[in-house]
Amino acid sequence: MCAAVQREIPDRQALLDALAAATAAGRSGLLVLVDVDELREHNRLHGLAAGDALLAAVHERLGADATFHYMGDAFAFLALGTPDEVLRAVAVRLDALSSAAPALGCSFGTAQLTADRPDPAALLTAAERRLTDQQGRGPLPEDRILEALDPLVAATWPAAHARAERVRALAPVIAGRLGVKAPERERIRRCAALGGDPGLAHLHAHLDGLPTLAHTRAVLRALDDALTGSAPLHPDDLAAQVIAACIPGTDATAGLEPRVAAARDAQLSAHDLAPTLVLPAEPELAASFDDPHAQRLASLARLHSLIDAAGHIDDPADLERSLQAVAQAISETLGFGNVVINLYRPEWDDYIVGTVFGADEVRDSLVGATYDWPMWEQVLDERFLHRGTYRVYAGDFDWNEQAGRRYVPDLDTLDDPRAWQAEDEVFVTFHQADGSLGGILNVGAPVDGLRPSDAQLDTLVVARHAARAVERAQAASVALSHRRGLEQLLAISTELTRAEEAAGVLEAVVDGVADALGFATVSVHLADAPAAPLALAARSDRDGPRAGLVLPTTLDGIAALLTPDVETAGCFLLSRDEVRRRVPALRAVAPSRLNGRGPRAWTNHWLLVPLIGHAGDAIGVVLADDPLDHLLPTTERLQALRLFANQAANALETIDQREQLRVLAERDPLTRLLNRRALMADLEEAVADVQADGRPAALAYCDLDGFKRLNDRHGHSAGDELLRTFAEILTDSIRPEDRAYRVGGDEFALLLCGCDETEADRVVRRVLNELQRRAGAAGTGGVVVGASFGVAVARSGGLDAARLLHSADSAMYARKRSGSGRA
């Protein structure tokens, strides 16, 4: 942001002061952070002035009188007042960014300001965390605004919010049973955030008149009318129908469609649970059942539904939120104070604590902790197995011998033989479709202070279905990454077809593979012939500078690595030891830097993709190294790499063919010297330079004496050999900045930049002496072979290319007649 704009807006310190003043006065409200998306890219495309104008527009739409400049491209504002007032004020201001033309892409992070949260720094940290989460996921504008309002709703109406969250988890699953596509399921999930409980109905009117939330408001209005009896739900309003189906007791009042009710009952009937028993999903409703078995069935149904909902995510960014909902459901349903989910990391062959629901000290202590399989192998022993869970109670296992972080609570133990001990642990494993262990659930600190009963353990086993959420999210992540990579490669491939120079193609190739397929180091090595040394043609390093990568071998040598036993989709993947064994010359090549650990991890592997020309011959090789995910590439990624390499090879050959055509257009095919067309273009440029900087330019024009007699006596082959020899002499006699031409027949020219008559005469003498030496050494069958030169020098304006050429030509004929320019 430009300095002038910054000076007009209160800064971060002013925001901290305002937060401190609000908390000191006991005021409540919402802290909102607003960050402009993709500002750097906007600046790159349109310039810094356009970026400043964009920031000014954000500031204006947020309300200049009450907005703070937080940092960089981020703003902040405080909304204070009653909860209803705050909700409306925040929704209006955020809608202004998304609905006006042009819409401004922004991400939001919020934190609830209450009397019991007096620390401004803690509020900012909470808001920043939510902002970062939203930036990473990039949801639709409607979701961004509703997510920004969520802390206010959760803090002010916690019971209604919790019930709505459960509806929000279940509704998309029921919609999926009805065949609803992902975008509409997402809309249903969005609307359920505020429509999933009648206790939030009074908030709906605050969203009136906001264009960004128009679709959400329409669904909420239909729900409100149905739940109050004002109007029945319309059969075509599927979103409202599904949400209503997830709210207990809405069948009679909302006019629920039979097909929706059937889908709801089928979902709640998981594990052969009777719909009539499991319909009450709320704890207070379940408690009204006299039969304890019915209460357990209701709890089990609710838990299963939430876990099933977690398994229906469409965006991998939703995995953390889904698992958090699972952990919360287990905690609330089964009465455990702490719930921890450990997920398998294939790149490191270990398990990491990714989700913790419980006290802050538990979360702070365990999130991010990692544990290797040897530790789990001892914990998950058959001697601890009971009813599908692993009970490791105090005294059963020596935790002191195990590596890794562990949290042991400080708790008061009940005077009961079944009392839960501080060292007690209960684990549940969940496996993926291929049988591998995808994660481990750990519960502790039971609310009743007792070790879980068999009935509780039976219910807890349902949590193993969380593996579905994990596996689906991981598959979605791979698919999303693959799709985005293909889109990037497609865009780059289109550019390759328009590239004019090989260097541009090579840079696009290494950058494309690095960015689209996730390799930190990518290089292209080319060779002029199979037996010629490979030369580094382009390189991309995403994780910092690295010494130039040299492959001390040839294309023929590399062929030893390109065998069918290590080939997948046209790419060749080998271990470092195998590369050294097959091609000892490659032993000195530096190892990978981004290695992992385990059977699926990248550990100093080599990934090579040959560049194949139209004739089927290799012209080079692409070497991809240091995968950012530390994993061996999937088959899909290898297929994309192979296709992109084909595009690159085609582009290189097209450029080479284009260059050959350009050479044919500008050069003489016999001598490879520039032709008359190139001479006239260069003369025009040289004369313009003379006029611009005053430095002279000399043109030496000549023809060969005795050339026709040599042709007549010894044939055209002898004449052609003389022309080629003379072309070599001309090229060897001039500086790199000078140029030689075959004008036609036996006529040649030299363009000598910055030379006057004296310097041009020295060049001519060198040519004549060398011609005399070679003609004498080779012999010309009695034919005298020589050359006549004429020189013209351009010194200032008033002389064009045609006149300069005419002057040099005239001087040549004058010397030819006088014999002074011959050798």
Secondary structure, DSSP 8 states (H G I E B T S, - for coil): --HHHHHHS--HHHHHHHHHHHHHTT--EEEEEEEETTHHHHHHHH-HHHHHHHHHHHHHHH-GGGEEEEETTEEEEEEESSHHHHHHHHHHHHHHHHHSSS---EEEEEEEE-TT---HHHHHHHHHHHHHHHHHH---HHHHHHHHHHHHHHHHSHHHHHHHHHHHHHHHHHHHHTT--HHHHHHHHHHHHHHS-GGGGGGGGGGTT-GGGHHHHHHHHHHHHHHHTSS---TT-HHHHHHHHTSTT-HHHHT--HHHHHHHHHHHTGGG--HHHH---SHHHHTT-S-HHHHHHHHHHHHHHHHHHHTT-SSGGGHHHHHHHHHHHHHHHHTEEEEEEEEEETTTTEEEEEEEES-HHHHHHHTT-EEEHHHHHHHT-GGGEETTEEEE-TTSS-GGGS-S----------SSTTB--TT-EEEEEEE-TTS-EEEEEEEEEETTSB---HHHHHHHGGGGGHHHHHHHHHHHHHHHHHHHHHHHHHHHHHHHTT--SHHHHHHHHHHHHHHHHTEEEEEEEE-SSTTSB-EEEEEEESSS--------SBHHHHGGG--GGGEETTEEEE-HHHHHHH-GGGGGS---SS---STTB-SS-EEEEEEE-TTS-EEEEEEEEEETT-B---HHHHHHHHHHHHHHHHHHHHHHHHHHHHHHHHB-TTT--B-HHHHHHHHHHHHHHHHHH---EEEEEEEEETHHHHHHHH-HHHHHHHHHHHHHHHHHHS-TT-EEEEEETTEEEEEEET--HHHHHHHHHHHHHHHHHHHHHH--TT---EEEEEEEEE-SSS--HHHHHHHHHHHHHHHHHHTTT--
